[in-house]
Amino acid sequence: MYDRLRLAVATILPDREIKALIGKVIVNGSEECVRVNSYEVRLGHKAHFDSTGEEMDIPDGHFLEIEPGDFVSVESFEKLDLRLATLESIGKPSGVFAWITPTTTMMREGFLFASTKVDAGYRGTLNWGIRNSSIKPIRLKQGERLFKLTLIELNPDEKPEKFYGEHKEDHYQDTSGIRESARMIPVDLSDRLLVRRTQRKIDPIKQLTQAGHPFNHIGTELIELQGKFEVVSKDVALLRNGLDNLQKVIESKIDKEAGSLAKTITDLGEKIDKKIGGVFAEQFGLYFDQRMQRVYGVFFGVVTTAVGIYKLVAQSAPPNIQGYVLLAIGVLLVVATVLLTRSPRK
């Protein structure tokens, strides 16, 4: 009864049978990766970053770093060969398919990924996507165990008519490295064929608070940080207004003081000009009056004396002596004028 029921359903392979698959079905496999009912698949040498479109090599001994929120496609270190011919050679003529699920260790560190299956007949390395949903970068070492591969042997009634790789649409057969998605999207789509959300603005912080751990924690921190920013912004605005008012007061005070100082300097200059002008005019007039009085006095004194001398000479001296007397008087007048009108020495 038990044997008949066992043959009616698929069978999950235990550790001892998984070890028998290493080398043929699990190429590049290791018995150290075998667990109770699964095999732990390791990180291979290729990674594709969705955010930048870059495909990078991961050499032996190196680490893959995934930033928070980033999505990365990676390949497995192992290669599977689930073709019917390979399975028949090890006594499993109905075929084997597998489930891929993340290890609990990776889930505890904040990885998000969906489980998937590997169809019977598939051959090649495995590709799967990893999203870092934590709040810090995560580093994975090349060769590190990331996923559990649960191998399931089909019974004769579950054996498919065609295995994977025998259909035209089996695009991922013989995958090596990272194989891009085979889904085809038309480049030019009419807007009437697109169903979009409305343009209503969505608060990203509110979305984070409702997204669950750890995003709700990030949203809470952002709300608190936003409140602090608002307080700082108000303080900065008050400080800016205070500085603007102070600047206006200072500029007004400077303008007023500068105008007053300019007026004072102008008035002082006018007073000095008037004072200097008055003193100069007074001194010049006084000096000119005194000098002219002296010149006139001496001139008329000399002329009067000369006339008196001439009268005396004219009555008692001959004509030739009179000429000499007039000549002497003229010379005396010239010399007296020069001496009286010259500038005083400093």
HUWOVEN-V121971 format. One record per residue. N is the residue number from 1. PHI is phi in radians with two decimals (none if undefined). OMEGA is omega in whole degrees, -180 to 180 (none if undefined). NEAR is the number of other C-alpha atoms within 8 Angstrom. Layout:
n=<N | N>
phi=<PHI | PHI>
omega=<OMEGA | OMEGA>
near=<NEAR | NEAR>
This chain:
n=<1 | 2 | 3 | 4 | 5 | 6 | 7 | 8 | 9 | 10 | 11 | 12 | 13 | 14 | 15 | 16 | 17 | 18 | 19 | 20 | 21 | 22 | 23 | 24 | 25 | 26 | 27 | 28 | 29 | 30 | 31 | 32 | 33 | 34 | 35 | 36 | 37 | 38 | 39 | 40 | 41 | 42 | 43 | 44 | 45 | 46 | 47 | 48 | 49 | 50 | 51 | 52 | 53 | 54 | 55 | 56 | 57 | 58 | 59 | 60 | 61 | 62 | 63 | 64 | 65 | 66 | 67 | 68 | 69 | 70 | 71 | 72 | 73 | 74 | 75 | 76 | 77 | 78 | 79 | 80 | 81 | 82 | 83 | 84 | 85 | 86 | 87 | 88 | 89 | 90 | 91 | 92 | 93 | 94 | 95 | 96 | 97 | 98 | 99 | 100 | 101 | 102 | 103 | 104 | 105 | 106 | 107 | 108 | 109 | 110 | 111 | 112 | 113 | 114 | 115 | 116 | 117 | 118 | 119 | 120 | 121 | 122 | 123 | 124 | 125 | 126 | 127 | 128 | 129 | 130 | 131 | 132 | 133 | 134 | 135 | 136 | 137 | 138 | 139 | 140 | 141 | 142 | 143 | 144 | 145 | 146 | 147 | 148 | 149 | 150 | 151 | 152 | 153 | 154 | 155 | 156 | 157 | 158 | 159 | 160 | 161 | 162 | 163 | 164 | 165 | 166 | 167 | 168 | 169 | 170 | 171 | 172 | 173 | 174 | 175 | 176 | 177 | 178 | 179 | 180 | 181 | 182 | 183 | 184 | 185 | 186 | 187 | 188 | 189 | 190 | 191 | 192 | 193 | 194 | 195 | 196 | 197 | 198 | 199 | 200 | 201 | 202 | 203 | 204 | 205 | 206 | 207 | 208 | 209 | 210 | 211 | 212 | 213 | 214 | 215 | 216 | 217 | 218 | 219 | 220 | 221 | 222 | 223 | 224 | 225 | 226 | 227 | 228 | 229 | 230 | 231 | 232 | 233 | 234 | 235 | 236 | 237 | 238 | 239 | 240 | 241 | 242 | 243 | 244 | 245 | 246 | 247 | 248 | 249 | 250 | 251 | 252 | 253 | 254 | 255 | 256 | 257 | 258 | 259 | 260 | 261 | 262 | 263 | 264 | 265 | 266 | 267 | 268 | 269 | 270 | 271 | 272 | 273 | 274 | 275 | 276 | 277 | 278 | 279 | 280 | 281 | 282 | 283 | 284 | 285 | 286 | 287 | 288 | 289 | 290 | 291 | 292 | 293 | 294 | 295 | 296 | 297 | 298 | 299 | 300 | 301 | 302 | 303 | 304 | 305 | 306 | 307 | 308 | 309 | 310 | 311 | 312 | 313 | 314 | 315 | 316 | 317 | 318 | 319 | 320 | 321 | 322 | 323 | 324 | 325 | 326 | 327 | 328 | 329 | 330 | 331 | 332 | 333 | 334 | 335 | 336 | 337 | 338 | 339 | 340 | 341 | 342 | 343 | 344 | 345 | 346>
phi=<none | -1.13 | -1.13 | -1.16 | -1.18 | -1.12 | -1.31 | -1.48 | -2.21 | -1.19 | -2.09 | -1.35 | -1.35 | -1.43 | -1.01 | -1.13 | -1.37 | -1.13 | -1.03 | -1.22 | -1.48 | -1.15 | 1.87 | -1.90 | -1.49 | -1.89 | -1.36 | 1.16 | -1.40 | -2.44 | -1.13 | -1.17 | -1.60 | -1.41 | -2.03 | -0.97 | -2.30 | -2.78 | -2.16 | -1.55 | -1.39 | -1.80 | -1.25 | -1.53 | -1.92 | -2.24 | -2.57 | -2.15 | -1.54 | -1.18 | -1.20 | -2.04 | 1.38 | -1.47 | -1.94 | -2.10 | -1.53 | -2.05 | -1.14 | -1.00 | 1.44 | -1.70 | -2.14 | -1.69 | -1.85 | -2.06 | -1.29 | -0.99 | 1.46 | -1.43 | -2.03 | -2.30 | -1.71 | -2.25 | -1.95 | -1.50 | -1.24 | -1.42 | -2.06 | -1.72 | -2.34 | -1.80 | -1.22 | -1.06 | -1.08 | -1.17 | -1.23 | -1.10 | -1.23 | -2.01 | 1.48 | -2.25 | -1.27 | -1.57 | 1.81 | -2.42 | -2.17 | -2.49 | -1.90 | -1.92 | -2.32 | -1.26 | -1.29 | -1.16 | -1.09 | -1.16 | -1.14 | -1.16 | -1.66 | 1.77 | -1.41 | -2.09 | -2.80 | -1.81 | -1.31 | -2.60 | -2.18 | -2.01 | -1.20 | -1.09 | 1.81 | -1.25 | -2.41 | 2.45 | -1.34 | -1.72 | -1.99 | -2.64 | -1.79 | -2.21 | -2.04 | -1.49 | -1.68 | -1.48 | -1.80 | -2.47 | -1.11 | -2.07 | -2.02 | -2.08 | -1.45 | -1.02 | 1.59 | -1.31 | -1.38 | -2.09 | -2.23 | -1.72 | -1.88 | -1.72 | -1.64 | -2.21 | -1.53 | -1.41 | -1.54 | -0.98 | -1.26 | -1.70 | -1.16 | -1.27 | -1.21 | -2.23 | -1.49 | -1.06 | 1.78 | -1.73 | -1.91 | -1.16 | -1.50 | -1.44 | -1.28 | -1.73 | -1.11 | 1.09 | -1.14 | -2.42 | 1.41 | -1.84 | -1.77 | -1.19 | -1.08 | -1.59 | -1.20 | -1.78 | -2.08 | -1.01 | -1.24 | -1.88 | -1.99 | -1.29 | -1.08 | -1.24 | -1.64 | -1.75 | -1.89 | -2.13 | -1.28 | -1.21 | -1.46 | -1.03 | -1.21 | -1.86 | -1.34 | -1.14 | -1.17 | -1.13 | -1.08 | -1.12 | -1.15 | -1.77 | -1.57 | 1.52 | -1.18 | -1.63 | -1.20 | -1.11 | -1.15 | -1.11 | -1.08 | -1.08 | -1.12 | -1.17 | -1.09 | -1.11 | -1.14 | -1.10 | -1.09 | -1.15 | -1.09 | -1.11 | -1.09 | -1.09 | -1.10 | -1.12 | -1.09 | -1.12 | -1.12 | -1.11 | -1.09 | -1.12 | -1.11 | -1.08 | -1.15 | -1.11 | -1.12 | -1.08 | -1.10 | -1.13 | -1.09 | -1.11 | -1.09 | -1.11 | -1.09 | -1.11 | -1.07 | -1.13 | -1.14 | -1.13 | -1.13 | -1.11 | -1.12 | -1.10 | -1.13 | -1.09 | -1.09 | -1.12 | -1.10 | -1.10 | -1.09 | -1.13 | -1.12 | -1.10 | -1.04 | -1.11 | -1.09 | -1.10 | -1.08 | -1.13 | -1.08 | -1.12 | -1.11 | -1.13 | -1.16 | -1.16 | -1.12 | -1.11 | -1.13 | -1.14 | -1.13 | -1.11 | -1.16 | -1.18 | -1.07 | -1.16 | -1.09 | -1.10 | -1.10 | -1.11 | -1.07 | -1.21 | -1.12 | -1.14 | -1.10 | -1.10 | -1.08 | -1.11 | -1.14 | -1.10 | -1.08 | -1.12 | -1.07 | -1.13 | -1.19 | -1.11 | -1.47 | -2.05 | -1.84 | -1.22 | -1.04 | -1.11 | -1.19 | -1.08 | -1.11 | -1.15 | -1.09 | -1.09 | -1.09 | -1.14 | -1.10 | -1.05 | -1.09 | -1.08 | -1.09 | -1.08 | -1.11 | -1.09 | -1.10 | -1.06 | -1.14 | -1.40 | -1.74 | -1.29 | -1.27 | -1.22 | -1.32 | -1.49>
omega=<-180 | -180 | -180 | 178 | -180 | 180 | -176 | -178 | 177 | -175 | 174 | -176 | 177 | -175 | -177 | 179 | 177 | 178 | 180 | -179 | -177 | 180 | -180 | -180 | 177 | -178 | -176 | -179 | 179 | 179 | 179 | -180 | -179 | 176 | -172 | -180 | -178 | 175 | -178 | -178 | -176 | 179 | -179 | -172 | -178 | 176 | 179 | -179 | -178 | -176 | -177 | -178 | -177 | 171 | -173 | 172 | 175 | -178 | 177 | 178 | -180 | -176 | 174 | 179 | -179 | -179 | 178 | 179 | -177 | 179 | -176 | 172 | -179 | 175 | 178 | 174 | -180 | 174 | 179 | 175 | -177 | 179 | -177 | -179 | 180 | -178 | 177 | -178 | 179 | 172 | 177 | -172 | -178 | 178 | -179 | 169 | -172 | 172 | 175 | 177 | -179 | 174 | 180 | 178 | 180 | 179 | -180 | -178 | 173 | 177 | 173 | 175 | -179 | 176 | 178 | -179 | 177 | -175 | 174 | -179 | -178 | 174 | 177 | 176 | -179 | 172 | 172 | -176 | 179 | 172 | 178 | -179 | 178 | -179 | 179 | 178 | 178 | -178 | -179 | -179 | 176 | -177 | 180 | -179 | -175 | -173 | 174 | 177 | 178 | -175 | -175 | 179 | -180 | 173 | -176 | -179 | -178 | -180 | -177 | 177 | 176 | 178 | 178 | -177 | 180 | 177 | 180 | -177 | 178 | -171 | -171 | 178 | 180 | 177 | 174 | -174 | 180 | 178 | -179 | -179 | -179 | -180 | -176 | 178 | 177 | -179 | -175 | -180 | 176 | -180 | -178 | 179 | -176 | 175 | -176 | 171 | 177 | -179 | 178 | -177 | -180 | 179 | -178 | 179 | 178 | 177 | -180 | -178 | -179 | -174 | -179 | -177 | 0 | -174 | 179 | 176 | 178 | 179 | 179 | 179 | 180 | 178 | 179 | 179 | 178 | 177 | 178 | 178 | -180 | 178 | 180 | -180 | 178 | 179 | 179 | 179 | 178 | 178 | 180 | 178 | 178 | 179 | 179 | 179 | 178 | 179 | 180 | 179 | -180 | 180 | 179 | 179 | 180 | 179 | -179 | -179 | 180 | 178 | 179 | 179 | 179 | 179 | 179 | 179 | 180 | 179 | 179 | 179 | 180 | 179 | 179 | 179 | 180 | -179 | -179 | -180 | -180 | 180 | -179 | -179 | -179 | -179 | -179 | -180 | 180 | -180 | -178 | -180 | -180 | -177 | -178 | 177 | 180 | -179 | -179 | -179 | 179 | -176 | -178 | 176 | 179 | -179 | -179 | 178 | -179 | 180 | 179 | 178 | -179 | 180 | 180 | -179 | -176 | -178 | -174 | -176 | 176 | -177 | -177 | 178 | 178 | 179 | 179 | 179 | 179 | 179 | -180 | 179 | 179 | 179 | -180 | 177 | 180 | -178 | 180 | 179 | 179 | -178 | -176 | -176 | -179 | -179 | 179 | 178 | 178 | none>
near=<4 | 5 | 6 | 7 | 8 | 9 | 9 | 8 | 8 | 11 | 9 | 9 | 12 | 9 | 11 | 6 | 8 | 13 | 9 | 6 | 9 | 13 | 8 | 8 | 11 | 12 | 11 | 9 | 9 | 7 | 7 | 4 | 10 | 13 | 8 | 6 | 11 | 14 | 11 | 12 | 13 | 13 | 14 | 12 | 13 | 12 | 13 | 12 | 12 | 10 | 6 | 5 | 7 | 7 | 8 | 7 | 7 | 12 | 7 | 7 | 6 | 8 | 9 | 9 | 8 | 11 | 9 | 11 | 8 | 11 | 12 | 12 | 13 | 14 | 15 | 13 | 12 | 13 | 12 | 12 | 13 | 14 | 13 | 12 | 6 | 11 | 14 | 11 | 7 | 6 | 6 | 10 | 7 | 12 | 16 | 14 | 14 | 12 | 12 | 12 | 10 | 11 | 9 | 6 | 6 | 10 | 10 | 7 | 7 | 9 | 12 | 9 | 8 | 5 | 8 | 7 | 8 | 9 | 10 | 13 | 14 | 15 | 12 | 11 | 14 | 10 | 11 | 7 | 9 | 11 | 11 | 15 | 10 | 11 | 6 | 6 | 10 | 9 | 8 | 8 | 10 | 15 | 9 | 8 | 9 | 11 | 11 | 13 | 12 | 12 | 13 | 11 | 13 | 14 | 13 | 7 | 6 | 8 | 9 | 5 | 4 | 6 | 12 | 12 | 9 | 7 | 7 | 6 | 4 | 9 | 6 | 6 | 10 | 8 | 11 | 7 | 9 | 12 | 8 | 4 | 4 | 5 | 4 | 4 | 4 | 5 | 4 | 4 | 7 | 6 | 5 | 5 | 6 | 7 | 5 | 4 | 4 | 4 | 4 | 4 | 4 | 5 | 6 | 6 | 9 | 8 | 10 | 12 | 13 | 8 | 8 | 8 | 6 | 9 | 11 | 12 | 9 | 10 | 13 | 9 | 8 | 9 | 9 | 8 | 8 | 8 | 8 | 8 | 8 | 8 | 8 | 8 | 8 | 8 | 8 | 8 | 8 | 8 | 8 | 8 | 8 | 8 | 8 | 8 | 8 | 8 | 8 | 8 | 8 | 8 | 8 | 8 | 8 | 8 | 8 | 8 | 8 | 8 | 8 | 8 | 8 | 8 | 8 | 8 | 8 | 8 | 8 | 8 | 8 | 8 | 8 | 8 | 8 | 8 | 8 | 8 | 8 | 8 | 8 | 8 | 8 | 8 | 8 | 8 | 8 | 8 | 8 | 8 | 8 | 8 | 10 | 8 | 8 | 9 | 11 | 8 | 8 | 9 | 11 | 8 | 8 | 9 | 9 | 8 | 8 | 9 | 8 | 8 | 8 | 11 | 8 | 8 | 11 | 10 | 6 | 6 | 8 | 7 | 7 | 6 | 9 | 12 | 8 | 8 | 10 | 9 | 8 | 8 | 9 | 8 | 8 | 8 | 11 | 8 | 8 | 10 | 10 | 8 | 7 | 9 | 8 | 6 | 4 | 4 | 3 | 2>
